[in-house]
Amino acid sequence: MVVRVRRHQHTHLPRRRSGHTTTVTIGAERFCLTANQQDDGSLGEVFIHWGKHGTSAAGLVTAYAVALSLGLQHQVPLAELIRPGLDQFFVPNGHTDDPEIPRVRSAVDYIARRLAIDWLPSAERAELGVFTLTERVHRAGTWITACELAARPSAPPVLPAGCR
C-alpha cells in the first residue's frame, strides 16, 4: 500500500478579494500595510509599502510581506508568523500616529502588532502580549485596584508584584 502525504497544502486566494489598508507614521517614516482576506474571512496575504521603490528598506519590508503571505497561504498560523517580529528593535521606531499602538520598537514590531489586533482573537493576542488600547486601560485599572486593595490597613502587608 502506498500512502501519499502532501507536505505543503497551499490555499489559493480568490481572484478578487477584500481587505483593508492601514497607513501609519512611525517616527518620520510613513508605511502602508494592506491585508487581504481569504474566502473564509481569515487573513490571506499582506503587502507593505515603505519609502522609495527599489531601496533596500522597501525591498526588506516587501520580502517580509512575501514571507508572511507565503506562510499564510501554506496555513501557518498567524500567531506563529508574527511572534518573531514582536519587540524587534531597529529604526524607525518610537511614536506612531496609530491610537491603538502608540509606540513601537520597529516597523516589524508595528506590523506584527497591527496584524494581531486586526486578525487574531483576544485570547491569542493575550498569549502574545498584544492588547488593544481598551484592553490595556482595563488591565491598568485592574492592576491599580489590586494595589489599592493591598495597601489598605486591613489587608496583609504584602503588596502584589509591581505595587509600591
N, C-alpha and C positions, 0 to 999 in steps of 0.2 A: 504494500500500500504506500503510495506517495502522497505526502501532505505538503501542500504549498502554503507558505506563510508570506503574506505581504508585509514587508518591512516598513514601508512608508505608505501610509494611506493619505493621499493628497486630496484635499477637498477643493473643488473648483468653484470659484465665485461666479455669481450670475453676471451676465454681460452688462446689465445696468444695475447699479447698487446704490443704496442710500447711505449717507453718513453725515459727518459734520466736520467743519474746520474750526480750530481754535487758534487764535493769534495771541501771542504773548510777547512781552518785552522782558528780557532778563538783563539787568544792568542797562546797557545802552543798545543791546542787540535784540532784533525782532525775529521771532520764529513763527512759522505756520505749521500746525500739526493737523493733518487730515486723517480721520479714522472712518473707514467704510465697514459696513456690516455684511454678514452673510445672510442667507435667506432665513435662518433660524433666529436672527436678531443678535447673534454674538459677533464679536469683533473679528473681521476677516483680513484686513490689510491696513497698513499705516504708511503715510507719506509725511516727510518732514522737509521743509524748505527753510534754509538759512543762508543769508549772505549772497554773494555773487556766484552765479553758476560757474563751475569749473575750479573753484578754490578748494583748498584742502579741507577747510571746515565744512563746506557744503557737501563735499564728497563723503566725509566721515559720517555726517548725520544721515545722508542718503543710504549709506551702507548699513547703518544701524536700523533704519526703517525697513530695508530689504530683509535683514536678518529677522526682525520681529515678524514681518509679513510671512516669510517662509516658515517660520516656526508655527505661526497660527494656522497656515494652510496645511501643515502636517500634524495638526491637532495637539500641539504642545500647549499646555495650559498657560493662559496669560500670566498668572501669578509667577510661574517658573521663568517666563521670559523676562519679566521686568525686575524680578528680585535682584539680579546683579547690578542693575542700574541705579537702584535706590542708594542714596548717600554717596554716589561717586562725586569726587571733588576736583573741579578744574574750572577755568574761566570759559565763558562768562558765568558768574554766579551772583548770589545776593538777592536783592529785592526784585519782585516781579509785579506786574500790573494785574495779576490774577488774584481776586479776593479769596478764593479757596486755597491757594498755595502762595502765600505772600513772600516766602523766602525759600530759595533752593541753593544747593551746593554746586549744581552744574545744569547744563541743558539736558543731559541724560537723566539726571535726578528729576527734573521737572516733567519730562516726557513720561517717565515711569509713574510718577505720582498722578499726572493728569489721566493717563490711561487707566490706572487703578480706580480713581474716583469715578470716571465715566463708565467703566465696563465691568467692574467687579462688585459682587455683593459686599455689604458692610462686614460680614464675618471674615471673609477672605482678606479684605483690606486691613482689618484689625490685626490679623496674623502677620501682615507685612509692616504694621506700624504706620499705615497711611489712613488719615482721618480727614473728613470734611471739616470746614470751619465750624459748623453747628456741632459736630461730634466733639471737636476739641474744646469748645466752650462748655459743653455738658460735662466732659471729663474733668475740666478745670474746676467747675462748680462742685462736682462730687469730691474732688481732692480737697478743696477748701473746706467743705462741710466736714469731712473726716478730720482735718486738722483742728477745726474749731471744737468739735466734739471731744477730741483727745485732750485739748487744752483746758477743759472745764475742771474745776476743783474736785468734782465727784468722780472724775474719770481716773483710771490708773495713770501713774506718772510717765508711762512710756508713750512717746508720740510715734505715729506712723512714719515710715521712711519718707524723707523729703520735707517734713514739717519742722519748723523751728520752735 
